[in-house]
């Protein structure tokens, strides 16, 4: 089935400093594509396959949108989201399900409490148990069910790799990344996820984020609608204080986190980053991605400086700030 790159093939991307002492180092791989798709910077092994995890959601949403399902604005964003389960997020998820005449019981993602603390506490105080609809991938799953409804595909087994929907997702993924997956496995939410190299992943994301509404091809017209929905509804793709939402809102980027330290990000000019932290930690992913884009001249360094305090990078000691997680790229 293959495996991701090794430590010997990785590069240092970030450090954790405490009182001036480098306590930990994050190594991984990253690639930067210029606006025309040329590789302008590589760190570590960018061809070894990695699992995109939730960074694959834009491809999954786009496959839904090219299956006869219209998703615009907030609906497009929630279909791409790793949301934090706020009431506003749940309302959007239930709205997609209602379009298919379905309720939350049709979702095949695991039951989980919201990752948003205030929303979780409210449910716990009310005696509500975890539900699939508050799981961070429920928007993607609701969109998948809507595609099944629109096409007369079976509902109960929509996550099976040989289901028509999953075959369509794989086709869209291969067409946009230009690479046949080295492995296909099951993601944490139960859906198939496909392994490709970081350069291929970056190319696929760049094609979506840079799509034009005037393209002669429906795939790219829908890609433009997806990118617009994400950029204009940053809150929906993640949640309050979450790095993706903050970066999109402040910098105008297209940004999508993936579990196990994956991050993709496209600047307004099309410059695109894809990276993977080898240890699976996401804590430095957003700042590394934005610094790489700034280093390529696609973002103003001062804008990234202003964003940094909102990314949760402080290292605490005794309740006060004594250090910082710092990108070293």
N, C-alpha and C positions, 0 to 999 in steps of 0.2 A: 504493500500500500504506500510505501514511501515515508518520508519524515521531513520535518523542517530543518533548516540549516543548523550547524553545530556552533559551539562557542568559538572554535577556532576560525570560523567563517564570519563571525560577527564583529561589530565595531562598537566602541563606546558612544552612546547617544546622550546620556545624562548622568549626573551624580546627585547624591543626597549629602548635603553638608550640614553638620551640627557644630555650631560654635567655631566654624572655620576648619573643622576636621571632616575630611571626606569619609563618611560612614559607609556608604553603599554606592555601587556603580550599576547603571542599567546599560546592558549591551544588547545590540540587535542589529537589524538591517533596515535601510531606507533608500528610496529612490526618488529623485526629483525629475519630473518631465517638464520641458519648456512648453510654451503655449502651442507649438506646432507638433508636440508629441516626441520631440527628441530628448534623449537622456542627457541631462545637464549635470547631474551629480549622483553618485552611488556610494553608499556606505555599507560594507558587509556584502553578503551574498544576496543579490536581488532576483536571482533566477530559481533558487531552490523553492519548492512548493510550500506554501503556508495556507492555513485555513482562515479565510477572511472573517469567519463568524458573522457578527452583525454588520460588518462592512459589506456584506453581500446583499443586504436588504434593498439597496437601490436597484439592483438587478432583478430581484424578486418582485418588487413593486412595479418595475417597468414591464415585466412579463405579464403581470395582471392587467396593466393599462393598455397593453397591445392585444389583449384577449377579449376585447369588446366591452371593457369596463371603463367608464369615465371617472377619473379621480382628479380633482383640481383643488388647489389651495390647501386647506387644513386636512382634507381627506387624503391628498397625496402625501402630505408630511406624516400623518399618523401611520400610513401604510409602510413608510420607510423607517419608522421610529423604533428606538429603544427607550420607550417613554418611562416616566417615573411614577405613573399610576395615579396622578391627581384626578379629581372629579372631572376636570375639563378633558383630560385624555380619555377617560372612561366613556364620557359622553360621545366623543368622536368614534370610538370603537363600537359602541352600541349602535350608533348611526349607520355604520357600514353593515353591521349584521342585520339591521332592520331592513336595509335595502334588499337583502337576500331573503327576507322573511324568516330570519333565524334569531335565536337568543344565545346567551352566553354558553349554554350547555353544548353548543355545536363546536366550540373551540377545542382543539386537541393539544394546545400548549398547556404546560403544568399550571396548577393553581399556586399562586404566590401573592404575598402582601405587596403593596406598592413599595418602591424604593424611596419615594418621597416620604420623609419622616413624619411630617404633619398629617399627610393623608393616611399613612399606616396607623399612626396613633389614634386617629379618629375612628378608624374601622375597629381597632382593638377595643377601644372604650365602648363602642356600640355592640360588641360581641360578634362582629362579623368575621367569619373564617376566611382564609385565603381563597381567592377565586381565579380562574383562568383570565377573566376580563381585566384584572389588575396586574397581570404578569407583563413584563416589559415588552414582550414580542406580540401581544394580543392584537395590535393594529395590523401587523403583517398577516397574521392568521385570519383576521376578519376579512382582509382584502382578498386573500386566497379563497376563502369560502364564497365571497361575492363573485369571483371569477368562475368558480365551479357552478354556481347558480346560473350565471349568465350563459354558460355554454352547455348546460345539461350534463355536466360531469358529476360523478358520485361525490357525495359530501363526506361520508364516514371515513374514507381512506385517502383523503386529500394529501396526506403527508408521505404516502408510499412513493418510493423512487420511480416506480413504473406508472404512476398516475399521470394522465395527460397534462395536468398543470405542472407537475415537477419536471416532466420532459420538456415542456415549453420554457420553464425557467432555465434549465440546463442549456437549451439552444440559445437563448438570449445571452446567457453568461459567456458561452463559448464564442458567439459572434462578436461581442463587444471586447472581450479580453484578447481574442485571437489565439487562445491557447486551450488545448484539451486538458481537463483536470487530471492531475496525477493521482488523485484519490477522491472518492465521494463517500462521506460518512454522515452521521446524524448529529446535528447541532443540539445545544442544550434545550431548545424549545421543541425538539422533535422533528424539525424539518431537515431535509438533506442540505449539506454544505459541501462545497467543492474546492479542492486545493489547487492553487495556481501560484506562480511566482509573483513577487511584489511588482515587478515591472509590468507584467500582464494585468494585474489588478489595477495599477495606476492608470494604464491605458483605457481600461474599461470605464473606470470612474470619470476620467477626463472626457470621454465621449459623451457620457450622460450629462455631466455638469456644464459642458460647453455646447450642448445641443441647441439648435435654432428652431424657432417656431415656424420658420419659412422653409424648412427642409422639405424636399420632395418625398422623403421617406417617413412613414408613420412612426417608425421606431424612434427617430430623432425628434420628431414633433412632440411625441409623448415624453421623451426624455427632457425636452425643454420645459414642458409643463410640470414634470416632477421636480426639476431643479428649482423652478420658480416657486412651487409650493413649499419647498423646504426653506428657501432663503427668506420668503415672506412670512413664514410661520415657524420661526426658530424655536419658540416655546414648545411646539408640538413634537418635535423630533427627539427631544430629551426631557428637559424639565427645568424648574427653577435652579439656577446656580450650576447646572451641569455643563461641562466643558463644550460639548457640541453646540448647545443652545447659545452659550455666551459667545463663542467664537463666531458663529453665524451672525448673531445680532450685532456684534461690535465691528467685525471685519468684512462682512459681506461674502464670506467664503461658503462653499458647500463642504460640509464636514460630517463624517460618519465614523463613530467609534465602533470597534469590534472587540469582543471578549478576548482575553489572553494577550492583551497589549497590542492590538491591531488598530491602526488609525489611517484613514484616507481623508485628504483635504485638497480642495481646488480653489485657488484664488480667483478673483473676478476676471483676471486676464487669461485664465485657463491653465496657468502653471499648477501642477498637481504633485502631491506627495503621497506615497504609500509607505508605511513602516510597520515593523513588527518588533516588539520588545521580547527578547528571547526568554526572559523569566516569566512572561505573562502578565506583568504588572502594568496597569493602565495609567499609573499616577503621573508619569512624565510624558505620555504620548502627545497630548495636545500642545504642550509648550515646545516639544521637539518639532512637531509638524509646522507650527507657526514660525519658529525660528528658521527652519529650512526654507520656507517660502520667503521670509524676509531676506535670507542670505542670497536667494535667487533673484532678488529685486522685485518680487511680485507683491510684497506687502511692505509698508513702511515700518522700519524698526521701532520708531516711536509709538506706533499703534500697537505693536506687539508688547512693548514695554508697558503701555497703559492697560493692556489686557491681563498681563501676568498676575496681578494681585487677585483677580477673580477666578483663577484656576485651581485654588486650593493647594498651593505649593509650599505653604509655610510648614516648617518643622518646629514643633513645640517642645518646651521643657518647663515643667512646673507651671503650665498654663500660659506661658509667654513665648513669643517667637524667638527662637535661638538659631535658626538656620533656614535653609531653603532647598527645594528640589530645583536643580538648575540644568538646562540643556547645555551640552558641550559641543554641539555641531556648528 
